């Protein structure tokens, strides 16, 4: 007799499979066997430091009332939000990169991306990346006792991140009370001896942060935050740290802005949104709070002087797409970003938090639920099946369960419109199909010899593949098994066709051994971020060891 699981048990089994990850059999290929001499043949003439003019506390309070004040204040806001901070001070202090060498890839460039969750633990992040002893002190000695396999793996993960030549960072604060008024990018760059560029994205002007409104204290009373007005800058943005000098940096607000962080947050919540926030906090211990801001998502490009690459240049694009939007809105943001880099002839690394989720996390409402539900083709398909079919409940619920299992942790899963849709697939299809003016494309390959866990799935060389879908990079405070985890962070690499004369058989400047460093997020005594770092290696010459 054939055993058939009830639909909900079949779904549970499918989801539990996604918790697992194949063994990382190619880890030894990431080990550094030696270091080159310091790279010294740089062109020079770089900007030593390009700063910006921050707003005063009084000016930030003005933006609470009017996010588009006009006049001199409006000019100041736009200048701040459309001009990056650039520092090559590490280069001018004499810091020079060395190149990691291993028998498989030869000389390599290591790139990492990490959303550091509002810079809340930036002090600890800087300390543990600078000091192996500090990292060891923060390790959970019970879960990973010294000498154990888990201990060894945690130390390996820390070294792979700390040795990165380029680190792409999101949610970096400057002068916000929640992160101790730190200049997060500058502090981390100083700790690691790296150059950096910082792009302001938004200004944090929520009345609670500015001390203009009180919040419940949990004991029936209220408490009012008292910010340090002299230190409060309220800048929230993106950063790129580099051991190589920065040639140029460009940042500006995108035209595609599907969510207004001022009016959308100021509007408050109705019954539906209030219920969603309560449920999220109860189930996952994740608190959703109001976040009034001025500004939106940005384009951020940095060109680095990397001798030995075509044109001696690496172009890095740091993305943080809108979370409070529909998947098709993020696809529009990606289309705009790609339009700005089409003519780049160099090697390109595009990385960051792409928020590649199925859901729209902007504040909901009863009206919005009704509008989106009635305009959704799946709704009418379901109703039609209920009316026309003899066993509608079983068939329709089976379709929903099948689609949920298909898409779970798999933003690149097959998209079958209306019947079995995957709303996130369009974002990846747009990136995969995009062609640069020189004919180059982002590398979507997966090879058993060049992926961290011997997977041949799409993007496995650059982004770690799990048994089901992709290895999650984000987790809520209290996930329930695989529920509450998502793959949001990605790295994409384009090599110029001129550097890969054999086409698909060439692997010079191609991504290798992409890995999600989940141990660093789950093996310490404190939570550094709600995202895990991702890292990969790029060989500067055709790798001869594979």
N, C-alpha and C positions, 0 to 999 in steps of 0.2 A: 504494500500500500504506500502511495506517495504521500509524504508529509507536507502539508501546506500550512504555512504560518498565517494567522490573521493579519490583515493589512498593517495594523499599527505595530505588530511585532516585527513584521518584515522591514518596516521603516526603521524601527529601533535598531535592528540588527545591522542595517545598512549604515546608519549613523555611527554606530559603535566602531565599525570597521574603519571609519575615517579618523578615529583617534590615533590609529597606528601610523608608523612611518617605516619604510624599508630601511634595513641596516645601511649605514653610511660606509659602504665598502671602499670608497675612493678617498677616504679621509687622508690617507698617507700621501696622496698626490698634492695636498695643500701644505705639506711640511716644508719649511725653508731649510735648505741645506747650507746655504752661505749667503753672504751679502756682498754686493759689488762695492767698489770704491765710491766715494761721494760723487754724485753727478755735479759737474761744475760748468759745463758749456752752455750757460744761459745767455740770452740776448741782453738782459739788463734793461734799465730805463723804466722800471715798473713804478706805479704809484705807491709811495710808501704808506700813506694813510689818507683815505677820503672819508670824512665824517658826515654828519648831518646836523640839522637844527631841530631839537625836540620841542614839543609844545610845553608850555607852562601848565601847572595844575589848574590855574584859573581858565586857561584856554580849553583844556580837556573838559571842564565842567560846562563850558559854553556849548560844546558839541552834544551834550546830553539833551539839551533843549532843541538844538538845531544842527543836524549833521552836515548841512550844506550852508554855512553861515555867510558865504560870499566875502568879498573884500580881501583884506590882508590875511585874515585867519584861514580862509579857504585856500588861498595861494600857498600858505605855509603847510597846510594839511596835504595838498596834492604834491608838493615838493618832497615832503617826507615819505609819502606812500609810493613814489615813483623814482626813487634814487637810492641805490644800494650803498652800504658802508663797505669799504674795501681796506684791507690791511695786509701789506707785505712786510710787516715789521719783523717777522721771523726770518725772512730772507735777508733783510738788512742787518739783522743781528748775527748773521753768519750761518744760520741753519741751512743745511743742504741735504737732500734726500739720498738714501742709498737704495739699491734695488734688490728685492728678494730674488733668490735663485733657487730653483729645485731641479732635479734631474728630468722631470717630466715636461715642464713648461718653459724652462730656461728663465730668463729675466722677466719678471712680471710686474704689473701694476695692480694693487688691491684696492677695491672700491666697496664702501659700505653705505647703507642708508638706515636711518633710525628716526622714528617719531618719539620724542622724549617726554611726551605728555606734559605740556605747559612748563617744562623746565623745573618741575617740582623737586626733583632729586639731582639737580645739576651739580651740586657740591660733591655728592657721593660719586656721580658719574665721572667727574674730572679726576677725583682721587683714585678711583679703582683702575681707570685707564692709564693713569700715570704710574701707579705702583701696584705691582703684583702682590705685595704683602698686604696692601689695603683691600684688594679684592679677596684675598684669602680670609681676611678678618671678617668680611661680610658674608662669607659662605655659610650655608646651613650645615654645621658639622655633623648633625645627626643624619641628615639625608645624604650627605656626601662626605663621609669621614676620610681623613687624609690617608692616601694610599689606595683608596677605592677607585674603581673604574669611573664612577660618576665624578669624583674629585678631579681625576685626570682630564676628563672631558670638559669640565667647567673651566679649568685652567687653559685648555686648548682653545675654547671659544673666546675667552678673554683675550688671549694673545692674537687670535685672528682679527678681532675688532681693533685692538690697540695698535696693531701694525699696519692698519689701512693707510694708504697713501692719500686717499680722498674719502671724506666722510660727509655724506649728504644728510642734513638734519631738518626736521620740522618741529614746530611748536616751541620756538626759541624766544624767550622773554628778554626784554630790556626794561628794567625799572618797574616791575610789578610786584606788589606785596606778597602774593602767593608763593613766589619763588625767591623771596628774600631780596628783592630789588636788584637782582644780579643782571649783569650784562652777560648772558649765558654763553653766546658764541665767543666773545672775547676771552672769558675765563677759561673755557675749554681749549681754545687755541693756544693760550699762554701755557696751560698745563702740558700740552702735547708738543709744543714747539712748532706750531703750524701757522701758515697764513690763512686768512679767512675772508669771506665776503658774506654780508648779511643783508637780506632784503626785507624791509618792513612790509607787513601784509595787512595788518589791522591795528586800530587803536582801541584798547580795552577801556571803555567808559561806562561800564555798568554802574548805576547809582550805589549799589552795595559796595563795590570795590572802591569807589570814590568817597565813601562815608556819608552819602546823602540819604540813604535809607537803612533802616534796621532790618534784621532778620531774626526769626525765632531762635531761642537758645536751647530748645528742647526741654525746658523745665517750666514752660508756661509763660516765660518772659521774653524779652527781646534784647538783642545786643547790636551795637553799631560799631562797624569797623572804623578804626582811626588810622588812615594811611599817612605815611610820611610825605608831606606835600613836596618837600625839597627833592626827594629821591624818586618820586613817582613819575615815570615816563609813559607807561601804559602801552609799550610797543610789543606786538606779537608778530613773529615772522619766521623766515626760513634762513638757513645758513649752509654754507659749503666751506669745509676746512680742507686745506691742501698742503702737502709737504713740498709741492712744486709752486713756483711763483704764479701770481694771478696777472694775466695780461690785461683782461678787461672783464667788466661785469655789467649786466643790464637787467633791470627789473621794472615792471609796471603793472598796473591793475588790468586784469582781463576785461574784455567787453562783455563776455558771457558771465553774468552774475545772477544765477537763478534765485538766490535768497538774499534778502536785505537784512543784515544783522542788526540794524537799528530799529526799523519799523516792525520787522517780524518778531523781534524779541520784546519790544515795548508793548506790543498788542496784548500780551498776557495770555492766559490759557483758559480754555473752556472745559466742560466736563470730560470730553473725550481725551484731550491732552493731559488733563490732571490724572485721569485713571491710568493712562499709559505710563506716566512718570512714577506713580505709586507702585504699579505692578513691576516696573523695571527695578526699582529700589528693593522691593520685597524679594523678588526672585533672584536677581543677580547682584544685589548690593551695589548697584551702580546708580549714583544720584545724578539726575538731570536738572540743571539749574539754568536760570536766565543768564544770557551772555550778550548784553548790548555792546555793539562795536561799530566803529566807522571804518569803511574799507571792505575789501573782499579778497577773492583768490587772485593770484598774481602769476605772471610769467617771470621766470628767474633763470638767466643764463650766465655762466661763467666760463671764460676761456683760460685754460692753464698752459703754461710753457712746459711741455714735456718733451725734451730732446729724444729723438729716435722715433717718434710718431710722425705720420705724414703731416708736413707743415709744422712740425714740432709743436703741435697743438692738440689738446683734448678739450672738447666742449662738454660741459656738464649742465644738465637741465634739472632743476629741483622742482618737483610737482607736489602740490597739496590740494587736490581737487575737493570740490564742495561736498560735504557730508549731508547737509540739509537740502537735498535735491533728489530728483529722480535720476535713474541711470542714464536716461537720454540727455539730461542736462549736463552730466559729467562728460558724456560723449561730445557734446557741443564745446565744452571747455577744452577737451583734448584736441578736437579739430582745430581750434584756434591756436593752441600751443604748437601743433605740428606745422601750421602755416607759417609760423615765425622761424622755424629752423630748417625749412625745406632746402635752402641754398647753402647750408653748412657743409663744406667739403671735408671736414676733419672727422676723426673718430668722435662719436657722440655717446655719452652715457646719460640716459634719462631715467631718473629714479625718484622715489618718494612715496608718500602716502596717497594712493589713488582712490581711496575710499570706495573700492569696487564691491559695494554691497548691493543687494537687491532692494533694500528698503530706502524710503525717504524719511530721514530723521528730523525734518523741519516740524515745528509745532503743528499738530493735527487739529481737526475740529469736526464736529458732526456734519457740517455743511461740506467740508472737503472730502470726508469719507463717502458721503452720498454721491458727490460729483464724480469722484474718481472711480467709484465702483460701477456706477451706471454707464460710464464712458469706456469701461474696460471690456474688450471683446471676450475675455475669459468668463466674465459674469454672464453674458448672454449665452455663451456656449453651455455653461452649467445649467442655466434655467431651461434652455432648449432640451437638454438631455433629461432633465427632471420631468418635462412635459411629455416627451416623445417615447422614452424608453421604458421597458417593462421593469427593469431593475435599476432605476436611475441612481439611487443612493450609492449602491455598491460600485457601479461603473464610474460615477463622477468622483467619488472619494478616492477610488483607485487611481484615477488620472492625477489628482492633486498629490497623492502620496508618491506616485512614480516621479512626478516632476520635482517634488521637494528633494527626493533622494538623488535624482539626476544632477540637480544644481548645487547640492550641499558641498560647500567648500570648493566649488568648481565654477568660478566665474567665467571660464572659457568653455563650459559644457555646450552641447548642441542646442541650437535655438530653433524650435519649430513653432512658428507664429500661431497664436491663439490656443492650440492644443497643448503643447508642451514648451512654453516660452522660457527663455533665459534672458532677462532684460539687461544683464551685464555684458553679454557676449558682444554687443555692438562696439563697446569701448575697445576690446582687444582686437576685434576684426579691423577696426579703423587703424590701430597701431601696426598690425601685421601687414595690412595691405598698403600702408603708406610707403611712398618712394621719394627719396631725396633727389635733388636735381642731378646729382652725379650717378643716379641709378642705385644707390645704396639703400639698404633696408635694415630694420631692426632684426636681430638674430633670434629666431624663435625655435632654434634647433634643440633637440634632446638626443644625446648619445650616451650609451652605457659607459663608454670610456671617459666621458667628459662631464658627467653629472655626479653629484656628491653621493647619490645612492643607486647608481647604475640604472637610471630610468631613461627611457627613450621617448618619453612624452614631450609634447610641445613645451618649450620654455624651460625644460628640466635642467639644461646647462646653466641657466642664469637664475632660476628661481626654484628652490627645492620642492620636489614632488612628494606628496604623501601617498599612502595606499589608495585613498579615495580623495580625489581632488588635489589641491595644493596645500602644503604645510601652512597652517594658520600663522599669522603674524600678530594678530590682535586677540586679546581676551578681556572679558569683563572682570570685575572684581571677584565674582564667584561663579565661574562657569559650571554648567551641569553636564559633565562628560564633554562631548564635542559641541554641545549647545552653548552659545555665548562666545564662540571663537570664530574668527574670519580671516581670510587672506585679503589684506588691504594694501600691503606694501610690495612694490615691485621694482626690479631693475631691468632696464632694456638697454642693449648695446648695439650700436651700428658701427661697422668698420667700412672705410672707403673701399669701393671695388678695386681701386688701383693697388691697395695693400693686400688684396686676396685674389691674385691672378687666376687661381684654379677654381674660383667660385665656391660651390658647395663643398669642395674638397679642401678648401683653405680654412685654417683656424687661427691665423695670425690676427691679433686684436679682437678675437672672439671671446665671449664669456665662458668661463670654466668653473665648475664646482660651486655653483651658487648654493648658499646654505642659510637657513634661518636659525639664529642662535637662541633657541628657546630655553636652553639651560640657564643662560644668564638671567632670564626673567623669572625662572621658577626654582632656581637652586640657591637663591640668596635669602638672607633673613629679612630683607626689606624689598618692597616692590619699586623698582626703578622707573617703570613706565608700564602703560597698558599695551605697548607694542614691543615686539622683539626686533633686534637688529637683523639686517640681511647683509650678506657679504659675498663677493665673488672675486675671481682672479682673471686678469687679462694678460696673455703672453705678448711681449713686444715683438717677438719674432715667431716664425712658424714653429710650433712646439715639435720637437724631434723625439720626445720620449713616449709618444702614444702611437 
